[in-house]
């Protein structure tokens, strides 16, 4: 089993290094959503990630208790893989409370006790981002993952006074913990730095 996971991870990493996630295209723009309340976020996460309302509520409840209503969100898709060291590539849309939208891409390395590969839909709550241009930077993070076939999870990423809370629902086989960062950009990048 370990050899199969290692081979799949190597294959995934090689393909991810050759071209960013899904070529050059971000997902289609979202419909306008002016509801950034807890129930609005639960509904949006339930719809986008395809998880139950109970699961979406569990993901959102603690974040809203800690940080309140977000100023925006990023929804998209990503793929990642690791054999000790890993890579993650994603694309999506930033949607701000004031109606501003822009395509956004993210990529980043990680290192840790981590093995496997996965593809995920993501929904990221955004806090403290007054100017969308400030999203274009690196956000460090720590992540732990354990699933076979499918899983759901969330973590916090912070840089300056901006907090991102990515929530992921994906498929694949992944086990481990890692540290790394995600570099957000306006254009896809092959090199994750």
Short mmCIF file of the C-alpha atoms (twelve columns), coordinates in Angstrom:
data_MODEL
# 
_entry.id   MODEL 
# 
loop_
_atom_site.group_PDB 
_atom_site.id 
_atom_site.type_symbol 
_atom_site.label_atom_id 
_atom_site.label_alt_id 
_atom_site.label_comp_id 
_atom_site.label_asym_id 
_atom_site.label_seq_id 
_atom_site.Cartn_x 
_atom_site.Cartn_y 
_atom_site.Cartn_z 
_atom_site.pdbx_PDB_model_num 
ATOM 1   C CA . UNK A 1   0.000   0.000  0.000   1 
ATOM 2   C CA . UNK A 2   2.816   2.426  0.879   1 
ATOM 3   C CA . UNK A 3   4.491   1.871  -2.492  1 
ATOM 4   C CA . UNK A 4   1.213   2.489  -4.318  1 
ATOM 5   C CA . UNK A 5   0.661   5.742  -2.395  1 
ATOM 6   C CA . UNK A 6   4.256   6.810  -3.043  1 
ATOM 7   C CA . UNK A 7   3.918   6.100  -6.777  1 
ATOM 8   C CA . UNK A 8   0.604   7.973  -6.981  1 
ATOM 9   C CA . UNK A 9   2.091   10.909 -5.084  1 
ATOM 10  C CA . UNK A 10  5.117   11.067 -7.382  1 
ATOM 11  C CA . UNK A 11  2.879   10.944 -10.446 1 
ATOM 12  C CA . UNK A 12  0.675   13.669 -9.027  1 
ATOM 13  C CA . UNK A 13  3.617   15.896 -8.062  1 
ATOM 14  C CA . UNK A 14  5.172   15.534 -11.511 1 
ATOM 15  C CA . UNK A 15  1.949   16.536 -13.240 1 
ATOM 16  C CA . UNK A 16  1.377   19.420 -10.819 1 
ATOM 17  C CA . UNK A 17  4.857   20.772 -11.484 1 
ATOM 18  C CA . UNK A 18  4.316   20.691 -15.249 1 
ATOM 19  C CA . UNK A 19  1.102   22.744 -15.236 1 
ATOM 20  C CA . UNK A 20  -0.847  24.670 -12.603 1 
ATOM 21  C CA . UNK A 21  -4.190  23.333 -11.452 1 
ATOM 22  C CA . UNK A 22  -6.610  22.840 -14.365 1 
ATOM 23  C CA . UNK A 23  -4.505  24.812 -16.797 1 
ATOM 24  C CA . UNK A 24  -5.072  28.556 -16.725 1 
ATOM 25  C CA . UNK A 25  -8.756  28.670 -15.750 1 
ATOM 26  C CA . UNK A 26  -10.335 29.552 -12.445 1 
ATOM 27  C CA . UNK A 27  -13.815 28.236 -11.657 1 
ATOM 28  C CA . UNK A 28  -16.662 30.323 -13.081 1 
ATOM 29  C CA . UNK A 29  -17.566 33.430 -11.069 1 
ATOM 30  C CA . UNK A 30  -20.049 32.866 -8.267  1 
ATOM 31  C CA . UNK A 31  -23.543 34.274 -8.236  1 
ATOM 32  C CA . UNK A 32  -23.795 37.467 -6.144  1 
ATOM 33  C CA . UNK A 33  -23.986 36.628 -2.444  1 
ATOM 34  C CA . UNK A 34  -24.529 39.405 0.044   1 
ATOM 35  C CA . UNK A 35  -25.160 37.065 2.985   1 
ATOM 36  C CA . UNK A 36  -21.950 36.764 4.991   1 
ATOM 37  C CA . UNK A 37  -23.780 35.724 8.163   1 
ATOM 38  C CA . UNK A 38  -23.129 32.378 9.833   1 
ATOM 39  C CA . UNK A 39  -26.197 30.806 8.217   1 
ATOM 40  C CA . UNK A 40  -25.237 32.306 4.831   1 
ATOM 41  C CA . UNK A 41  -21.738 30.838 5.151   1 
ATOM 42  C CA . UNK A 42  -23.142 27.437 6.147   1 
ATOM 43  C CA . UNK A 43  -25.431 27.447 3.088   1 
ATOM 44  C CA . UNK A 44  -22.625 28.541 0.727   1 
ATOM 45  C CA . UNK A 45  -20.230 25.904 2.114   1 
ATOM 46  C CA . UNK A 46  -22.912 23.221 1.964   1 
ATOM 47  C CA . UNK A 47  -23.627 24.106 -1.686  1 
ATOM 48  C CA . UNK A 48  -20.010 24.516 -2.855  1 
ATOM 49  C CA . UNK A 49  -18.313 21.691 -0.943  1 
ATOM 50  C CA . UNK A 50  -21.244 19.308 -1.255  1 
ATOM 51  C CA . UNK A 51  -21.264 18.494 2.459   1 
ATOM 52  C CA . UNK A 52  -24.207 18.219 4.844   1 
ATOM 53  C CA . UNK A 53  -25.514 21.268 6.696   1 
ATOM 54  C CA . UNK A 54  -24.351 19.637 9.932   1 
ATOM 55  C CA . UNK A 55  -20.775 19.267 8.643   1 
ATOM 56  C CA . UNK A 56  -20.770 22.817 7.235   1 
ATOM 57  C CA . UNK A 57  -22.150 24.127 10.538  1 
ATOM 58  C CA . UNK A 58  -19.419 22.361 12.489  1 
ATOM 59  C CA . UNK A 59  -16.739 23.904 10.232  1 
ATOM 60  C CA . UNK A 60  -18.210 27.417 10.527  1 
ATOM 61  C CA . UNK A 61  -19.340 27.535 14.168  1 
ATOM 62  C CA . UNK A 62  -15.917 27.804 15.801  1 
ATOM 63  C CA . UNK A 63  -14.590 30.241 13.207  1 
ATOM 64  C CA . UNK A 64  -17.541 32.595 13.707  1 
ATOM 65  C CA . UNK A 65  -17.148 32.293 17.502  1 
ATOM 66  C CA . UNK A 66  -13.446 33.242 17.185  1 
ATOM 67  C CA . UNK A 67  -13.534 35.822 14.377  1 
ATOM 68  C CA . UNK A 68  -17.135 36.858 13.634  1 
ATOM 69  C CA . UNK A 69  -18.489 37.493 10.136  1 
ATOM 70  C CA . UNK A 70  -15.935 37.414 7.305   1 
ATOM 71  C CA . UNK A 71  -15.288 40.350 4.996   1 
ATOM 72  C CA . UNK A 72  -15.111 37.975 2.021   1 
ATOM 73  C CA . UNK A 73  -14.517 34.433 0.889   1 
ATOM 74  C CA . UNK A 74  -12.540 32.498 -1.685  1 
ATOM 75  C CA . UNK A 75  -14.076 29.477 -3.319  1 
ATOM 76  C CA . UNK A 76  -12.177 27.193 -5.672  1 
ATOM 77  C CA . UNK A 77  -10.484 23.879 -6.305  1 
ATOM 78  C CA . UNK A 78  -7.032  22.544 -5.557  1 
ATOM 79  C CA . UNK A 79  -4.806  19.502 -5.785  1 
ATOM 80  C CA . UNK A 80  -1.890  18.520 -3.585  1 
ATOM 81  C CA . UNK A 81  0.456   15.675 -2.921  1 
ATOM 82  C CA . UNK A 82  3.402   14.858 -0.696  1 
ATOM 83  C CA . UNK A 83  6.083   12.365 0.124   1 
ATOM 84  C CA . UNK A 84  7.584   14.181 3.100   1 
ATOM 85  C CA . UNK A 85  7.818   17.345 0.992   1 
ATOM 86  C CA . UNK A 86  4.729   18.370 -0.904  1 
ATOM 87  C CA . UNK A 87  3.134   20.829 -3.297  1 
ATOM 88  C CA . UNK A 88  -0.337  22.372 -3.500  1 
ATOM 89  C CA . UNK A 89  -1.903  24.211 -6.452  1 
ATOM 90  C CA . UNK A 90  -5.315  25.867 -6.567  1 
ATOM 91  C CA . UNK A 91  -7.494  28.363 -8.361  1 
ATOM 92  C CA . UNK A 92  -10.685 30.160 -7.484  1 
ATOM 93  C CA . UNK A 93  -12.433 33.475 -6.950  1 
ATOM 94  C CA . UNK A 94  -12.175 36.061 -4.204  1 
ATOM 95  C CA . UNK A 95  -15.624 37.517 -3.431  1 
ATOM 96  C CA . UNK A 96  -15.782 40.545 -1.120  1 
ATOM 97  C CA . UNK A 97  -18.740 41.739 0.927   1 
ATOM 98  C CA . UNK A 98  -18.913 44.917 -1.221  1 
ATOM 99  C CA . UNK A 99  -19.454 42.789 -4.379  1 
ATOM 100 C CA . UNK A 100 -15.866 42.974 -5.688  1 
ATOM 101 C CA . UNK A 101 -14.713 39.716 -7.337  1 
ATOM 102 C CA . UNK A 102 -11.381 38.624 -8.795  1 
ATOM 103 C CA . UNK A 103 -9.800  35.366 -9.913  1 
ATOM 104 C CA . UNK A 104 -7.070  34.166 -7.586  1 
ATOM 105 C CA . UNK A 105 -4.517  31.347 -7.668  1 
ATOM 106 C CA . UNK A 106 -2.502  29.765 -4.896  1 
ATOM 107 C CA . UNK A 107 0.471   27.481 -4.758  1 
ATOM 108 C CA . UNK A 108 2.865   26.420 -2.078  1 
ATOM 109 C CA . UNK A 109 5.320   23.901 -0.724  1 
ATOM 110 C CA . UNK A 110 5.094   21.978 2.525   1 
ATOM 111 C CA . UNK A 111 7.359   19.737 4.544   1 
ATOM 112 C CA . UNK A 112 6.596   17.293 7.310   1 
ATOM 113 C CA . UNK A 113 5.480   13.790 8.049   1 
ATOM 114 C CA . UNK A 114 3.085   13.645 5.129   1 
ATOM 115 C CA . UNK A 115 2.250   11.060 2.459   1 
ATOM 116 C CA . UNK A 116 -0.437  10.897 -0.213  1 
ATOM 117 C CA . UNK A 117 -2.330  12.934 -2.771  1 
ATOM 118 C CA . UNK A 118 -5.741  14.563 -2.889  1 
ATOM 119 C CA . UNK A 119 -7.986  16.866 -4.885  1 
ATOM 120 C CA . UNK A 120 -10.328 19.201 -3.029  1 
ATOM 121 C CA . UNK A 121 -12.953 21.858 -3.363  1 
ATOM 122 C CA . UNK A 122 -12.132 24.776 -1.079  1 
ATOM 123 C CA . UNK A 123 -14.123 27.505 0.622   1 
ATOM 124 C CA . UNK A 124 -12.006 30.059 2.472   1 
ATOM 125 C CA . UNK A 125 -13.418 32.627 4.884   1 
ATOM 126 C CA . UNK A 126 -11.455 35.907 4.663   1 
ATOM 127 C CA . UNK A 127 -10.930 38.297 7.606   1 
ATOM 128 C CA . UNK A 128 -9.116  41.650 7.838   1 
ATOM 129 C CA . UNK A 129 -8.607  42.120 4.092   1 
ATOM 130 C CA . UNK A 130 -9.487  45.761 3.439   1 
ATOM 131 C CA . UNK A 131 -7.649  45.953 0.103   1 
ATOM 132 C CA . UNK A 132 -7.881  42.874 -2.190  1 
ATOM 133 C CA . UNK A 133 -4.318  43.539 -3.444  1 
ATOM 134 C CA . UNK A 134 -3.046  42.593 0.024   1 
ATOM 135 C CA . UNK A 135 -4.163  39.010 -0.608  1 
ATOM 136 C CA . UNK A 136 -1.227  38.671 -3.026  1 
ATOM 137 C CA . UNK A 137 1.367   37.414 -0.529  1 
ATOM 138 C CA . UNK A 138 2.430   34.282 1.372   1 
ATOM 139 C CA . UNK A 139 0.311   32.886 4.187   1 
ATOM 140 C CA . UNK A 140 2.063   30.374 6.480   1 
ATOM 141 C CA . UNK A 141 0.115   27.479 7.930   1 
ATOM 142 C CA . UNK A 142 0.204   24.137 9.715   1 
ATOM 143 C CA . UNK A 143 -2.032  21.297 8.571   1 
ATOM 144 C CA . UNK A 144 -2.850  17.775 9.615   1 
ATOM 145 C CA . UNK A 145 -4.656  15.346 7.328   1 
ATOM 146 C CA . UNK A 146 -5.931  11.806 7.729   1 
ATOM 147 C CA . UNK A 147 -8.314  10.256 5.242   1 
ATOM 148 C CA . UNK A 148 -8.737  7.495  2.741   1 
ATOM 149 C CA . UNK A 149 -11.164 8.185  -0.122  1 
ATOM 150 C CA . UNK A 150 -12.694 11.414 1.307   1 
ATOM 151 C CA . UNK A 151 -12.397 13.959 4.092   1 
ATOM 152 C CA . UNK A 152 -13.270 17.455 5.297   1 
ATOM 153 C CA . UNK A 153 -11.098 19.858 7.272   1 
ATOM 154 C CA . UNK A 154 -10.225 23.474 8.096   1 
ATOM 155 C CA . UNK A 155 -7.177  25.402 9.317   1 
ATOM 156 C CA . UNK A 156 -6.107  29.030 9.900   1 
ATOM 157 C CA . UNK A 157 -3.522  30.977 7.887   1 
ATOM 158 C CA . UNK A 158 -2.337  34.405 9.055   1 
ATOM 159 C CA . UNK A 159 -0.133  37.123 7.574   1 
ATOM 160 C CA . UNK A 160 -0.008  40.688 8.841   1 
ATOM 161 C CA . UNK A 161 -3.580  41.401 10.016  1 
ATOM 162 C CA . UNK A 162 -5.263  39.098 7.503   1 
ATOM 163 C CA . UNK A 163 -6.661  35.712 8.499   1 
ATOM 164 C CA . UNK A 164 -7.730  33.062 5.993   1 
ATOM 165 C CA . UNK A 165 -9.699  30.002 7.071   1 
ATOM 166 C CA . UNK A 166 -9.585  27.425 4.236   1 
ATOM 167 C CA . UNK A 167 -12.140 24.629 4.481   1 
ATOM 168 C CA . UNK A 168 -11.595 21.647 2.203   1 
ATOM 169 C CA . UNK A 169 -13.655 18.670 1.140   1 
ATOM 170 C CA . UNK A 170 -11.740 16.272 -1.048  1 
ATOM 171 C CA . UNK A 171 -10.946 12.837 -2.304  1 
ATOM 172 C CA . UNK A 172 -7.698  10.940 -2.246  1 
ATOM 173 C CA . UNK A 173 -5.490  9.152  0.247   1 
ATOM 174 C CA . UNK A 174 -3.545  11.333 2.663   1 
ATOM 175 C CA . UNK A 175 -1.986  10.906 6.101   1 
ATOM 176 C CA . UNK A 176 0.282   13.241 7.980   1 
ATOM 177 C CA . UNK A 177 1.053   16.696 9.268   1 
ATOM 178 C CA . UNK A 178 3.049   19.447 7.610   1 
ATOM 179 C CA . UNK A 179 4.111   23.076 7.766   1 
ATOM 180 C CA . UNK A 180 4.316   25.321 4.761   1 
ATOM 181 C CA . UNK A 181 2.740   28.310 3.133   1 
ATOM 182 C CA . UNK A 182 0.411   29.233 0.319   1 
ATOM 183 C CA . UNK A 183 1.421   32.067 -2.001  1 
ATOM 184 C CA . UNK A 184 -1.626  33.775 -3.485  1 
ATOM 185 C CA . UNK A 185 -1.314  35.381 -6.927  1 
ATOM 186 C CA . UNK A 186 -3.377  36.916 -9.727  1 
ATOM 187 C CA . UNK A 187 -1.874  34.521 -12.298 1 
ATOM 188 C CA . UNK A 188 -1.125  30.775 -12.005 1 
ATOM 189 C CA . UNK A 189 2.505   29.874 -11.291 1 
ATOM 190 C CA . UNK A 190 4.336   26.614 -11.807 1 
ATOM 191 C CA . UNK A 191 7.041   27.444 -9.248  1 
ATOM 192 C CA . UNK A 192 5.330   27.619 -5.842  1 
ATOM 193 C CA . UNK A 193 7.523   30.389 -4.347  1 
# 
